[in-house]
Amino acid sequence: MPKRIALTDHVQCDLVDLSDFARQVQVAFSDAQVDVSGFNPAGTNEYLPGARTQSVTVDFYGSYGAGEVHATLYPLYKGRLTTAFKWRPDGANPVSATNPELRGNAKLYDYGPGAQRGSEDSYQVTFMAADAAGFDFFTT
Amino acid sequence: MKTKYKVTGPVAFNDVQPGEEFEAELDPDLEARALERGSITKSKDVKKGGSDAEADSAN
């Protein structure tokens, strides 16, 4: 696989293509590391993977027009709703083994737009996996 | 029953570009949010089998 410069990523939330309003995507999958160590001659620890937490954090430009970022995301937070989230590296090409798409149902537990004089309006939004299926990468 | 929608927002919706139409059976809550924020407008209900029913906008 070649290296790439992230330029054409596809970000979709609640079926709305928010790619043009997003500038960074960070997937975070993490399993709790549960200590199941017993006494042993070497004194080493033993761990098992525990509960899994999955999230995707996106840097969005603040945009308040109809059908844009705020109009899409705030109702989801306000209503504590579950929505479909998708991200894939190359939005210009279909999903494939070399262009896997992250999909899952998500909830927003935080929502915090803001602004600073003279700076671009941007803020992070974290999509937390909302059901047992979690987030996963699909190749078809 | 599928419904015909037109994408009226500034960006693609359901992988359909602004100004284009598509047919889908959207979740009612998702549809309501999309209509409310102006992502789409309803064009027509489409009967299973492809023929169009009465225009929804007439209701």
N, CA and C atoms of all chains as a GROMACS GRO file, in nm:
protein
  597
    1MET      N    1   0.084  -0.121   0.000
    1MET     CA    2   0.000   0.000   0.000
    1MET      C    3   0.087   0.125   0.000
    2PRO      N    4   0.058   0.217  -0.090
    2PRO     CA    5   0.136   0.341  -0.091
    2PRO      C    6   0.102   0.429   0.029
    3LYS      N    7   0.195   0.515   0.062
    3LYS     CA    8   0.164   0.618   0.162
    3LYS      C    9   0.063   0.714   0.100
    4ARG      N   10  -0.001   0.793   0.181
    4ARG     CA   11  -0.098   0.885   0.124
    4ARG      C   12  -0.098   1.016   0.200
    5ILE      N   13  -0.143   1.116   0.132
    5ILE     CA   14  -0.172   1.244   0.196
    5ILE      C   15  -0.323   1.252   0.208
    6ALA      N   16  -0.370   1.274   0.327
    6ALA     CA   17  -0.515   1.278   0.349
    6ALA      C   18  -0.574   1.406   0.289
    7LEU      N   19  -0.645   1.390   0.179
    7LEU     CA   20  -0.706   1.504   0.112
    7LEU      C   21  -0.849   1.477   0.068
    8THR      N   22  -0.879   1.352   0.040
    8THR     CA   23  -1.007   1.321  -0.024
    8THR      C   24  -1.096   1.233   0.064
    9ASP      N   25  -1.074   1.239   0.194
    9ASP     CA   26  -1.151   1.154   0.285
    9ASP      C   27  -1.300   1.185   0.277
   10HIS      N   28  -1.377   1.084   0.307
   10HIS     CA   29  -1.522   1.096   0.305
   10HIS      C   30  -1.575   1.080   0.447
   11VAL      N   31  -1.649   1.180   0.493
   11VAL     CA   32  -1.707   1.177   0.628
   11VAL      C   33  -1.857   1.197   0.614
   12GLN      N   34  -1.932   1.100   0.661
   12GLN     CA   35  -2.077   1.108   0.651
   12GLN      C   36  -2.142   1.083   0.787
   13CYS      N   37  -2.237   1.168   0.821
   13CYS     CA   38  -2.308   1.153   0.948
   13CYS      C   39  -2.455   1.180   0.924
   14ASP      N   40  -2.540   1.090   0.971
   14ASP     CA   41  -2.684   1.104   0.952
   14ASP      C   42  -2.718   1.118   0.803
   15LEU      N   43  -2.639   1.048   0.720
   15LEU     CA   44  -2.649   1.045   0.573
   15LEU      C   45  -2.602   1.175   0.506
   16VAL      N   46  -2.559   1.273   0.586
   16VAL     CA   47  -2.513   1.400   0.530
   16VAL      C   48  -2.362   1.393   0.505
   17ASP      N   49  -2.321   1.431   0.387
   17ASP     CA   50  -2.180   1.432   0.352
   17ASP      C   51  -2.115   1.558   0.412
   18LEU      N   52  -2.042   1.538   0.521
   18LEU     CA   53  -1.979   1.652   0.590
   18LEU      C   54  -1.830   1.660   0.558
   19SER      N   55  -1.788   1.593   0.452
   19SER     CA   56  -1.645   1.587   0.419
   19SER      C   57  -1.582   1.725   0.407
   20ASP      N   58  -1.651   1.814   0.338
   20ASP     CA   59  -1.593   1.945   0.312
   20ASP      C   60  -1.581   2.030   0.438
   21PHE      N   61  -1.649   1.990   0.544
   21PHE     CA   62  -1.644   2.064   0.670
   21PHE      C   63  -1.552   1.998   0.772
   22ALA      N   64  -1.490   1.887   0.732
   22ALA     CA   65  -1.405   1.812   0.826
   22ALA      C   66  -1.260   1.823   0.782
   23ARG      N   67  -1.170   1.830   0.880
   23ARG     CA   68  -1.029   1.841   0.843
   23ARG      C   69  -0.943   1.738   0.916
   24GLN      N   70  -0.999   1.665   1.006
   24GLN     CA   71  -0.922   1.562   1.077
   24GLN      C   72  -1.016   1.456   1.132
   25VAL      N   73  -0.973   1.333   1.119
   25VAL     CA   74  -1.049   1.220   1.174
   25VAL      C   75  -0.954   1.136   1.257
   26GLN      N   76  -0.996   1.104   1.378
   26GLN     CA   77  -0.911   1.019   1.463
   26GLN      C   78  -0.996   0.907   1.521
   27VAL      N   79  -0.965   0.786   1.477
   27VAL     CA   80  -1.035   0.668   1.530
   27VAL      C   81  -0.964   0.624   1.657
   28ALA      N   82  -1.041   0.588   1.758
   28ALA     CA   83  -0.982   0.541   1.884
   28ALA      C   84  -1.055   0.415   1.929
   29PHE      N   85  -0.989   0.303   1.912
   29PHE     CA   86  -1.042   0.176   1.962
   29PHE      C   87  -0.954   0.135   2.079
   30SER      N   88  -1.016   0.097   2.188
   30SER     CA   89  -0.937   0.063   2.305
   30SER      C   90  -1.007  -0.043   2.390
   31ASP      N   91  -0.932  -0.143   2.430
   31ASP     CA   92  -0.985  -0.245   2.520
   31ASP      C   93  -0.924  -0.224   2.659
   32ALA      N   94  -1.007  -0.236   2.759
   32ALA     CA   95  -0.955  -0.230   2.896
   32ALA      C   96  -0.856  -0.345   2.916
   33GLN      N   97  -0.748  -0.315   2.982
   33GLN     CA   98  -0.646  -0.417   3.011
   33GLN      C   99  -0.669  -0.463   3.155
   34VAL      N  100  -0.728  -0.582   3.168
   34VAL     CA  101  -0.767  -0.630   3.301
   34VAL      C  102  -0.657  -0.719   3.358
   35ASP      N  103  -0.613  -0.682   3.474
   35ASP     CA  104  -0.505  -0.756   3.540
   35ASP      C  105  -0.561  -0.886   3.600
   36VAL      N  106  -0.512  -0.999   3.549
   36VAL     CA  107  -0.553  -1.130   3.602
   36VAL      C  108  -0.430  -1.204   3.654
   37SER      N  109  -0.338  -1.126   3.705
   37SER     CA  110  -0.211  -1.182   3.750
   37SER      C  111  -0.228  -1.266   3.875
   38GLY      N  112  -0.155  -1.376   3.876
   38GLY     CA  113  -0.147  -1.456   3.997
   38GLY      C  114  -0.002  -1.461   4.043
   39PHE      N  115   0.017  -1.522   4.155
   39PHE     CA  116   0.154  -1.541   4.202
   39PHE      C  117   0.228  -1.629   4.103
   40ASN      N  118   0.348  -1.589   4.066
   40ASN     CA  119   0.428  -1.674   3.978
   40ASN      C  120   0.576  -1.645   4.005
   41PRO      N  121   0.664  -1.743   3.970
   41PRO     CA  122   0.806  -1.730   4.007
   41PRO      C  123   0.873  -1.606   3.949
   42ALA      N  124   0.831  -1.564   3.830
   42ALA     CA  125   0.895  -1.447   3.767
   42ALA      C  126   0.836  -1.315   3.815
   43GLY      N  127   0.725  -1.320   3.880
   43GLY     CA  128   0.663  -1.196   3.929
   43GLY      C  129   0.603  -1.111   3.819
   44THR      N  130   0.574  -1.173   3.705
   44THR     CA  131   0.520  -1.095   3.593
   44THR      C  132   0.369  -1.083   3.602
   45ASN      N  133   0.320  -0.984   3.534
   45ASN     CA  134   0.175  -0.962   3.530
   45ASN      C  135   0.114  -1.035   3.411
   46GLU      N  136  -0.013  -1.068   3.424
   46GLU     CA  137  -0.088  -1.130   3.316
   46GLU      C  138  -0.216  -1.048   3.296
   47TYR      N  139  -0.249  -1.023   3.171
   47TYR     CA  140  -0.365  -0.939   3.141
   47TYR      C  141  -0.459  -1.007   3.043
   48LEU      N  142  -0.584  -0.970   3.050
   48LEU     CA  143  -0.683  -1.009   2.950
   48LEU      C  144  -0.754  -0.882   2.903
   49PRO      N  145  -0.795  -0.885   2.775
   49PRO     CA  146  -0.870  -0.768   2.726
   49PRO      C  147  -1.010  -0.765   2.786
   50GLY      N  148  -1.050  -0.649   2.833
   50GLY     CA  149  -1.182  -0.634   2.893
   50GLY      C  150  -1.276  -0.557   2.803
   51ALA      N  151  -1.352  -0.468   2.864
   51ALA     CA  152  -1.453  -0.395   2.788
   51ALA      C  153  -1.388  -0.310   2.679
   52ARG      N  154  -1.456  -0.306   2.564
   52ARG     CA  155  -1.404  -0.234   2.447
   52ARG      C  156  -1.474  -0.100   2.433
   53THR      N  157  -1.396   0.004   2.414
   53THR     CA  158  -1.450   0.138   2.390
   53THR      C  159  -1.408   0.183   2.251
   54GLN      N  160  -1.504   0.231   2.173
   54GLN     CA  161  -1.473   0.276   2.037
   54GLN      C  162  -1.529   0.417   2.016
   55SER      N  163  -1.446   0.500   1.958
   55SER     CA  164  -1.492   0.635   1.927
   55SER      C  165  -1.421   0.687   1.803
   56VAL      N  166  -1.481   0.787   1.743
   56VAL     CA  167  -1.419   0.859   1.631
   56VAL      C  168  -1.433   1.007   1.660
   57THR      N  169  -1.321   1.076   1.661
   57THR     CA  170  -1.325   1.220   1.684
   57THR      C  171  -1.294   1.293   1.554
   58VAL      N  172  -1.379   1.386   1.519
   58VAL     CA  173  -1.366   1.461   1.394
   58VAL      C  174  -1.351   1.609   1.426
   59ASP      N  175  -1.255   1.673   1.361
   59ASP     CA  176  -1.241   1.818   1.367
   59ASP      C  177  -1.329   1.878   1.259
   60PHE      N  178  -1.431   1.948   1.298
   60PHE     CA  179  -1.521   2.012   1.201
   60PHE      C  180  -1.499   2.163   1.200
   61TYR      N  181  -1.515   2.222   1.083
   61TYR     CA  182  -1.527   2.367   1.076
   61TYR      C  183  -1.669   2.403   1.118
   62GLY      N  184  -1.680   2.503   1.201
   62GLY     CA  185  -1.812   2.547   1.242
   62GLY      C  186  -1.886   2.606   1.123
   63SER      N  187  -2.001   2.554   1.094
   63SER     CA  188  -2.082   2.608   0.984
   63SER      C  189  -2.227   2.593   1.026
   64TYR      N  190  -2.300   2.701   1.007
   64TYR     CA  191  -2.432   2.709   1.068
   64TYR      C  192  -2.544   2.723   0.966
   65GLY      N  193  -2.513   2.693   0.839
   65GLY     CA  194  -2.615   2.700   0.735
   65GLY      C  195  -2.706   2.578   0.739
   66ALA      N  196  -2.815   2.588   0.663
   66ALA     CA  197  -2.909   2.476   0.654
   66ALA      C  198  -2.836   2.354   0.598
   67GLY      N  199  -2.854   2.244   0.665
   67GLY     CA  200  -2.796   2.118   0.616
   67GLY      C  201  -2.646   2.107   0.638
   68GLU      N  202  -2.590   2.198   0.718
   68GLU     CA  203  -2.445   2.193   0.740
   68GLU      C  204  -2.414   2.132   0.877
   69VAL      N  205  -2.298   2.165   0.932
   69VAL     CA  206  -2.248   2.091   1.048
   69VAL      C  207  -2.339   2.106   1.171
   70HIS      N  208  -2.362   2.229   1.213
   70HIS     CA  209  -2.442   2.249   1.334
   70HIS      C  210  -2.583   2.193   1.318
   71ALA      N  211  -2.642   2.219   1.203
   71ALA     CA  212  -2.779   2.173   1.178
   71ALA      C  213  -2.787   2.020   1.176
   72THR      N  214  -2.676   1.957   1.146
   72THR     CA  215  -2.675   1.811   1.142
   72THR      C  216  -2.647   1.753   1.280
   73LEU      N  217  -2.549   1.809   1.349
   73LEU     CA  218  -2.500   1.745   1.471
   73LEU      C  219  -2.577   1.784   1.598
   74TYR      N  220  -2.614   1.910   1.609
   74TYR     CA  221  -2.675   1.952   1.735
   74TYR      C  222  -2.805   1.878   1.767
   75PRO      N  223  -2.892   1.858   1.668
   75PRO     CA  224  -3.015   1.781   1.700
   75PRO      C  225  -2.984   1.640   1.750
   76LEU      N  226  -2.875   1.583   1.703
   76LEU     CA  227  -2.839   1.448   1.748
   76LEU      C  228  -2.798   1.451   1.894
   77TYR      N  229  -2.719   1.552   1.931
   77TYR     CA  230  -2.678   1.565   2.071
   77TYR      C  231  -2.799   1.600   2.159
   78LYS      N  232  -2.873   1.700   2.116
   78LYS     CA  233  -2.986   1.749   2.197
   78LYS      C  234  -3.087   1.638   2.223
   79GLY      N  235  -3.115   1.559   2.120
   79GLY     CA  236  -3.214   1.454   2.133
   79GLY      C  237  -3.159   1.322   2.184
   80ARG      N  238  -3.028   1.320   2.211
   80ARG     CA  239  -2.963   1.196   2.257
   80ARG      C  240  -2.990   1.083   2.158
   81LEU      N  241  -2.978   1.115   2.030
   81LEU     CA  242  -3.017   1.022   1.925
   81LEU      C  243  -2.898   0.939   1.877
   82THR      N  244  -2.930   0.827   1.820
   82THR     CA  245  -2.830   0.742   1.756
   82THR      C  246  -2.833   0.768   1.607
   83THR      N  247  -2.714   0.777   1.549
   83THR     CA  248  -2.707   0.803   1.405
   83THR      C  249  -2.597   0.720   1.341
   84ALA      N  250  -2.607   0.705   1.210
   84ALA     CA  251  -2.504   0.631   1.137
   84ALA      C  252  -2.388   0.723   1.106
   85PHE      N  253  -2.267   0.670   1.125
   85PHE     CA  254  -2.145   0.745   1.094
   85PHE      C  255  -2.060   0.662   0.998
   86LYS      N  256  -1.999   0.730   0.900
   86LYS     CA  257  -1.909   0.662   0.806
   86LYS      C  258  -1.786   0.747   0.780
   87TRP      N  259  -1.675   0.681   0.762
   87TRP     CA  260  -1.552   0.748   0.717
   87TRP      C  261  -1.471   0.652   0.633
   88ARG      N  262  -1.422   0.700   0.520
   88ARG     CA  263  -1.328   0.621   0.442
   88ARG      C  264  -1.222   0.712   0.383
   89PRO      N  265  -1.104   0.659   0.357
   89PRO     CA  266  -0.992   0.744   0.316
   89PRO      C  267  -1.013   0.815   0.183
   90ASP      N  268  -1.073   0.746   0.086
   90ASP     CA  269  -1.085   0.803  -0.047
   90ASP      C  270  -1.232   0.814  -0.085
   91GLY      N  271  -1.287   0.932  -0.074
   91GLY     CA  272  -1.428   0.952  -0.105
   91GLY      C  273  -1.458   0.947  -0.252
   92ALA      N  274  -1.356   0.960  -0.335
   92ALA     CA  275  -1.378   0.962  -0.479
   92ALA      C  276  -1.392   0.821  -0.536
   93ASN      N  277  -1.357   0.722  -0.456
   93ASN     CA  278  -1.364   0.584  -0.504
   93ASN      C  279  -1.448   0.501  -0.409
   94PRO      N  280  -1.506   0.393  -0.464
   94PRO     CA  281  -1.594   0.310  -0.380
   94PRO      C  282  -1.518   0.235  -0.272
   95VAL      N  283  -1.595   0.183  -0.181
   95VAL     CA  284  -1.538   0.103  -0.072
   95VAL      C  285  -1.475  -0.023  -0.130
   96SER      N  286  -1.358  -0.057  -0.082
   96SER     CA  287  -1.287  -0.176  -0.130
   96SER      C  288  -1.188  -0.219  -0.024
   97ALA      N  289  -1.119  -0.326  -0.054
   97ALA     CA  290  -1.018  -0.376   0.041
   97ALA      C  291  -0.908  -0.273   0.064
   98THR      N  292  -0.883  -0.190  -0.037
   98THR     CA  293  -0.780  -0.087  -0.024
   98THR      C  294  -0.837   0.051   0.008
   99ASN      N  295  -0.969   0.056   0.025
   99ASN     CA  296  -1.035   0.181   0.063
   99ASN      C  297  -1.145   0.147   0.164
  100PRO      N  298  -1.104   0.091   0.278
  100PRO     CA  299  -1.202   0.041   0.376
  100PRO      C  300  -1.282   0.156   0.439
  101GLU      N  301  -1.406   0.127   0.468
  101GLU     CA  302  -1.494   0.228   0.526
  101GLU      C  303  -1.528   0.192   0.670
  102LEU      N  304  -1.506   0.284   0.757
  102LEU     CA  305  -1.547   0.268   0.897
  102LEU      C  306  -1.695   0.302   0.906
  103ARG      N  307  -1.772   0.211   0.964
  103ARG     CA  308  -1.916   0.234   0.979
  103ARG      C  309  -1.960   0.195   1.119
  104GLY      N  310  -2.060   0.264   1.165
  104GLY     CA  311  -2.118   0.226   1.293
  104GLY      C  312  -2.225   0.324   1.335
  105ASN      N  313  -2.304   0.281   1.432
  105ASN     CA  314  -2.404   0.369   1.490
  105ASN      C  315  -2.342   0.440   1.609
  106ALA      N  316  -2.368   0.568   1.618
  106ALA     CA  317  -2.297   0.649   1.718
  106ALA      C  318  -2.391   0.742   1.792
  107LYS      N  319  -2.344   0.783   1.909
  107LYS     CA  320  -2.411   0.888   1.985
  107LYS      C  321  -2.309   0.997   2.018
  108LEU      N  322  -2.359   1.116   2.038
  108LEU     CA  323  -2.275   1.228   2.082
  108LEU      C  324  -2.302   1.254   2.230
  109TYR      N  325  -2.199   1.243   2.311
  109TYR     CA  326  -2.214   1.269   2.454
  109TYR      C  327  -2.166   1.409   2.492
  110ASP      N  328  -2.102   1.474   2.397
  110ASP     CA  329  -2.055   1.610   2.418
  110ASP      C  330  -2.079   1.690   2.290
  111TYR      N  331  -2.100   1.818   2.308
  111TYR     CA  332  -2.111   1.904   2.191
  111TYR      C  333  -2.067   2.043   2.232
  112GLY      N  334  -1.958   2.092   2.173
  112GLY     CA  335  -1.903   2.218   2.221
  112GLY      C  336  -1.845   2.308   2.116
  113PRO      N  337  -1.928   2.369   2.032
  113PRO     CA  338  -1.874   2.467   1.937
  113PRO      C  339  -1.823   2.591   2.010
  114GLY      N  340  -1.739   2.666   1.943
  114GLY     CA  341  -1.686   2.788   2.005
  114GLY      C  342  -1.624   2.876   1.898
  115ALA      N  343  -1.562   2.983   1.940
  115ALA     CA  344  -1.502   3.074   1.844
  115ALA      C  345  -1.393   3.157   1.911
  116GLN      N  346  -1.296   3.197   1.831
  116GLN     CA  347  -1.192   3.287   1.880
  116GLN      C  348  -1.171   3.394   1.775
  117ARG      N  349  -1.167   3.516   1.817
  117ARG     CA  350  -1.154   3.629   1.723
  117ARG      C  351  -1.035   3.610   1.630
  118GLY      N  352  -1.062   3.618   1.502
  118GLY     CA  353  -0.956   3.612   1.403
  118GLY      C  354  -0.914   3.472   1.363
  119SER      N  355  -0.972   3.373   1.426
  119SER     CA  356  -0.934   3.235   1.394
  119SER      C  357  -1.048   3.162   1.325
  120GLU      N  358  -1.010   3.056   1.257
  120GLU     CA  359  -1.116   2.976   1.195
  120GLU      C  360  -1.202   2.914   1.304
  121ASP      N  361  -1.329   2.902   1.275
  121ASP     CA  362  -1.424   2.843   1.368
  121ASP      C  363  -1.419   2.692   1.347
  122SER      N  364  -1.367   2.622   1.445
  122SER     CA  365  -1.363   2.477   1.434
  122SER      C  366  -1.376   2.415   1.572
  123TYR      N  367  -1.424   2.295   1.574
  123TYR     CA  368  -1.437   2.225   1.703
  123TYR      C  369  -1.441   2.075   1.679
  124GLN      N  370  -1.408   2.004   1.785
  124GLN     CA  371  -1.404   1.859   1.777
  124GLN      C  372  -1.537   1.799   1.822
  125VAL      N  373  -1.575   1.694   1.752
  125VAL     CA  374  -1.694   1.619   1.789
  125VAL      C  375  -1.656   1.472   1.796
  126THR      N  376  -1.693   1.408   1.907
  126THR     CA  377  -1.659   1.267   1.925
  126THR      C  378  -1.783   1.180   1.911
  127PHE      N  379  -1.775   1.088   1.819
  127PHE     CA  380  -1.882   0.992   1.797
  127PHE      C  381  -1.848   0.865   1.875
  128MET      N  382  -1.932   0.830   1.970
  128MET     CA  383  -1.910   0.710   2.051
  128MET      C  384  -1.998   0.597   1.996
  129ALA      N  385  -1.940   0.479   1.985
  129ALA     CA  386  -2.019   0.364   1.939
  129ALA      C  387  -2.141   0.348   2.028
  130ALA      N  388  -2.256   0.324   1.964
  130ALA     CA  389  -2.382   0.330   2.038
  130ALA      C  390  -2.448   0.194   2.059
  131ASP      N  391  -2.396   0.091   1.999
  131ASP     CA  392  -2.460  -0.039   2.017
  131ASP      C  393  -2.356  -0.150   2.016
  132ALA      N  394  -2.405  -0.272   2.034
  132ALA     CA  395  -2.313  -0.385   2.049
  132ALA      C  396  -2.232  -0.412   1.923
  133ALA      N  397  -2.283  -0.372   1.809
  133ALA     CA  398  -2.209  -0.394   1.684
  133ALA      C  399  -2.083  -0.308   1.679
  134GLY      N  400  -2.088  -0.195   1.745
  134GLY     CA  401  -1.972  -0.106   1.748
  134GLY      C  402  -1.936  -0.052   1.611
  135PHE      N  403  -1.817   0.007   1.603
  135PHE     CA  404  -1.762   0.051   1.476
  135PHE      C  405  -1.681  -0.063   1.417
  136ASP      N  406  -1.682  -0.073   1.285
  136ASP     CA  407  -1.599  -0.172   1.219
  136ASP      C  408  -1.561  -0.120   1.081
  137PHE      N  409  -1.454  -0.176   1.028
  137PHE     CA  410  -1.412  -0.141   0.892
  137PHE      C  411  -1.471  -0.241   0.793
  138PHE      N  412  -1.531  -0.190   0.688
  138PHE     CA  413  -1.593  -0.273   0.585
  138PHE      C  414  -1.518  -0.254   0.454
  139THR      N  415  -1.510  -0.363   0.378
  139THR     CA  416  -1.438  -0.356   0.250
  139THR      C  417  -1.531  -0.372   0.131
  140THR      N  418  -1.660  -0.386   0.157
  140THR     CA  419  -1.758  -0.393   0.047
  140THR      C  420  -1.874  -0.300   0.078
  141MET      N  421  -4.290   0.149   0.181
  141MET     CA  422  -4.302   0.219   0.053
  141MET      C  423  -4.187   0.319   0.035
  142LYS      N  424  -4.128   0.314  -0.080
  142LYS     CA  425  -4.020   0.408  -0.107
  142LYS      C  426  -4.075   0.546  -0.138
  143THR      N  427  -3.995   0.644  -0.108
  143THR     CA  428  -4.032   0.782  -0.136
  143THR      C  429  -3.924   0.844  -0.222
  144LYS      N  430  -3.968   0.933  -0.310
  144LYS     CA  431  -3.871   1.004  -0.394
  144LYS      C  432  -3.836   1.136  -0.324
  145TYR      N  433  -3.708   1.161  -0.312
  145TYR     CA  434  -3.660   1.282  -0.246
  145TYR      C  435  -3.570   1.362  -0.342
  146LYS      N  436  -3.562   1.490  -0.316
  146LYS     CA  437  -3.466   1.574  -0.386
  146LYS      C  438  -3.367   1.630  -0.284
  147VAL      N  439  -3.241   1.623  -0.315
  147VAL     CA  440  -3.139   1.676  -0.225
  147VAL      C  441  -3.133   1.828  -0.243
  148THR      N  442  -3.169   1.900  -0.137
  148THR     CA  443  -3.179   2.046  -0.146
  148THR      C  444  -3.073   2.117  -0.062
  149GLY      N  445  -3.003   2.040   0.020
  149GLY     CA  446  -2.899   2.101   0.103
  149GLY      C  447  -2.775   2.134   0.022
  150PRO      N  448  -2.676   2.192   0.088
  150PRO     CA  449  -2.554   2.234   0.018
  150PRO      C  450  -2.457   2.120  -0.009
  151VAL      N  451  -2.483   2.005   0.051
  151VAL     CA  452  -2.391   1.892   0.035
  151VAL      C  453  -2.469   1.765   0.003
  152ALA      N  454  -2.395   1.663  -0.039
  152ALA     CA  455  -2.459   1.537  -0.075
  152ALA      C  456  -2.531   1.476   0.044
  153PHE      N  457  -2.639   1.406   0.014
  153PHE     CA  458  -2.715   1.335   0.117
  153PHE      C  459  -2.738   1.194   0.066
  154ASN      N  460  -2.707   1.095   0.149
  154ASN     CA  461  -2.724   0.955   0.109
  154ASN      C  462  -2.645   0.927  -0.020
  155ASP      N  463  -2.531   0.990  -0.032
  155ASP     CA  464  -2.443   0.976  -0.149
  155ASP      C  465  -2.506   1.029  -0.278
  156VAL      N  466  -2.605   1.114  -0.266
  156VAL     CA  467  -2.668   1.178  -0.382
  156VAL      C  468  -2.635   1.326  -0.379
  157GLN      N  469  -2.594   1.380  -0.492
  157GLN     CA  470  -2.547   1.517  -0.498
  157GLN      C  471  -2.663   1.618  -0.491
  158PRO      N  472  -2.634   1.740  -0.445
  158PRO     CA  473  -2.737   1.844  -0.438
  158PRO      C  474  -2.804   1.865  -0.575
  159GLY      N  475  -2.936   1.877  -0.572
  159GLY     CA  476  -3.012   1.898  -0.694
  159GLY      C  477  -3.061   1.770  -0.758
  160GLU      N  478  -3.004   1.657  -0.719
  160GLU     CA  479  -3.045   1.529  -0.776
  160GLU      C  480  -3.153   1.464  -0.689
  161GLU      N  481  -3.224   1.368  -0.749
  161GLU     CA  482  -3.330   1.298  -0.678
  161GLU      C  483  -3.291   1.154  -0.652
  162PHE      N  484  -3.352   1.097  -0.551
  162PHE     CA  485  -3.329   0.955  -0.524
  162PHE      C  486  -3.454   0.896  -0.458
  163GLU      N  487  -3.464   0.765  -0.467
  163GLU     CA  488  -3.574   0.694  -0.403
  163GLU      C  489  -3.519   0.612  -0.288
  164ALA      N  490  -3.587   0.617  -0.175
  164ALA     CA  491  -3.541   0.541  -0.059
  164ALA      C  492  -3.655   0.525   0.040
  165GLU      N  493  -3.636   0.432   0.130
  165GLU     CA  494  -3.729   0.413   0.241
  165GLU      C  495  -3.653   0.452   0.367
  166LEU      N  496  -3.652   0.580   0.395
  166LEU     CA  497  -3.573   0.629   0.508
  166LEU      C  498  -3.644   0.603   0.640
  167ASP      N  499  -3.564   0.586   0.743
  167ASP     CA  500  -3.619   0.579   0.878
  167ASP      C  501  -3.698   0.708   0.904
  168PRO      N  502  -3.818   0.698   0.959
  168PRO     CA  503  -3.902   0.818   0.976
  168PRO      C  504  -3.835   0.929   1.056
  169ASP      N  505  -3.762   0.893   1.162
  169ASP     CA  506  -3.695   0.996   1.242
  169ASP      C  507  -3.583   1.062   1.164
  170LEU      N  508  -3.507   0.981   1.091
  170LEU     CA  509  -3.399   1.035   1.009
  170LEU      C  510  -3.456   1.126   0.901
  171GLU      N  511  -3.566   1.081   0.841
  171GLU     CA  512  -3.632   1.163   0.738
  171GLU      C  513  -3.676   1.297   0.795
  172ALA      N  514  -3.735   1.293   0.915
  172ALA     CA  515  -3.783   1.417   0.977
  172ALA      C  516  -3.668   1.513   1.002
  173ARG      N  517  -3.555   1.461   1.050
  173ARG     CA  518  -3.440   1.548   1.075
  173ARG      C  519  -3.388   1.607   0.944
  174ALA      N  520  -3.383   1.525   0.841
  174ALA     CA  521  -3.330   1.572   0.712
  174ALA      C  522  -3.419   1.678   0.651
  175LEU      N  523  -3.551   1.661   0.665
  175LEU     CA  524  -3.644   1.761   0.613
  175LEU      C  525  -3.632   1.890   0.694
  176GLU      N  526  -3.622   1.877   0.825
  176GLU     CA  527  -3.615   1.992   0.915
  176GLU      C  528  -3.492   2.079   0.887
  177ARG      N  529  -3.378   2.015   0.862
  177ARG     CA  530  -3.256   2.095   0.842
  177ARG      C  531  -3.236   2.134   0.696
  178GLY      N  532  -3.326   2.090   0.608
  178GLY     CA  533  -3.320   2.131   0.469
  178GLY      C  534  -3.228   2.050   0.382
  179SER      N  535  -3.192   1.931   0.428
  179SER     CA  536  -3.107   1.846   0.345
  179SER      C  537  -3.182   1.794   0.223
  180ILE      N  538  -3.311   1.765   0.241
  180ILE     CA  539  -3.391   1.706   0.134
  180ILE      C  540  -3.531   1.764   0.136
  181THR      N  541  -3.601   1.747   0.024
  181THR     CA  542  -3.746   1.768   0.022
  181THR      C  543  -3.808   1.640  -0.033
  182LYS      N  544  -3.932   1.619   0.006
  182LYS     CA  545  -4.005   1.502  -0.042
  182LYS      C  546  -4.064   1.532  -0.178
  183SER      N  547  -4.047   1.442  -0.271
  183SER     CA  548  -4.109   1.460  -0.402
  183SER      C  549  -4.235   1.376  -0.413
  184LYS      N  550  -4.220   1.245  -0.411
  184LYS     CA  551  -4.336   1.157  -0.429
  184LYS      C  552  -4.315   1.029  -0.353
  185ASP      N  553  -4.427   0.966  -0.315
  185ASP     CA  554  -4.420   0.828  -0.269
  185ASP      C  555  -4.415   0.739  -0.392
  186VAL      N  556  -4.340   0.634  -0.383
  186VAL     CA  557  -4.325   0.543  -0.496
  186VAL      C  558  -4.375   0.407  -0.453
  187LYS      N  559  -4.475   0.353  -0.528
  187LYS     CA  560  -4.528   0.220  -0.495
  187LYS      C  561  -4.423   0.115  -0.523
  188LYS      N  562  -4.430   0.006  -0.446
  188LYS     CA  563  -4.342  -0.106  -0.475
  188LYS      C  564  -4.373  -0.154  -0.616
  189GLY      N  565  -4.276  -0.168  -0.697
  189GLY     CA  566  -4.297  -0.204  -0.836
  189GLY      C  567  -4.261  -0.089  -0.927
  190GLY      N  568  -4.246   0.029  -0.869
  190GLY     CA  569  -4.186   0.136  -0.946
  190GLY      C  570  -4.275   0.250  -0.983
  191SER      N  571  -4.410   0.231  -0.993
  191SER     CA  572  -4.493   0.341  -1.038
  191SER      C  573  -4.514   0.443  -0.927
  192ASP      N  574  -4.536   0.564  -0.964
  192ASP     CA  575  -4.547   0.671  -0.867
  192ASP      C  576  -4.689   0.681  -0.810
  193ALA      N  577  -4.695   0.714  -0.684
  193ALA     CA  578  -4.824   0.739  -0.621
  193ALA      C  579  -4.848   0.888  -0.620
  194GLU      N  580  -4.948   0.930  -0.543
  194GLU     CA  581  -4.979   1.073  -0.540
  194GLU      C  582  -4.861   1.153  -0.485
  195ALA      N  583  -4.848   1.272  -0.538
  195ALA     CA  584  -4.739   1.356  -0.490
  195ALA      C  585  -4.762   1.389  -0.345
  196ASP      N  586  -4.658   1.371  -0.265
  196ASP     CA  587  -4.669   1.394  -0.123
  196ASP      C  588  -4.692   1.540  -0.093
  197SER      N  589  -4.636   1.624  -0.178
  197SER     CA  590  -4.647   1.768  -0.154
  197SER      C  591  -4.791   1.814  -0.166
  198ALA      N  592  -4.879   1.733  -0.231
  198ALA     CA  593  -5.017   1.773  -0.248
  198ALA      C  594  -5.097   1.749  -0.121
  199ASN      N  595  -5.041   1.671  -0.027
  199ASN     CA  596  -5.113   1.639   0.096
  199ASN      C  597  -5.105   1.753   0.196
   0.00000   0.00000   0.00000
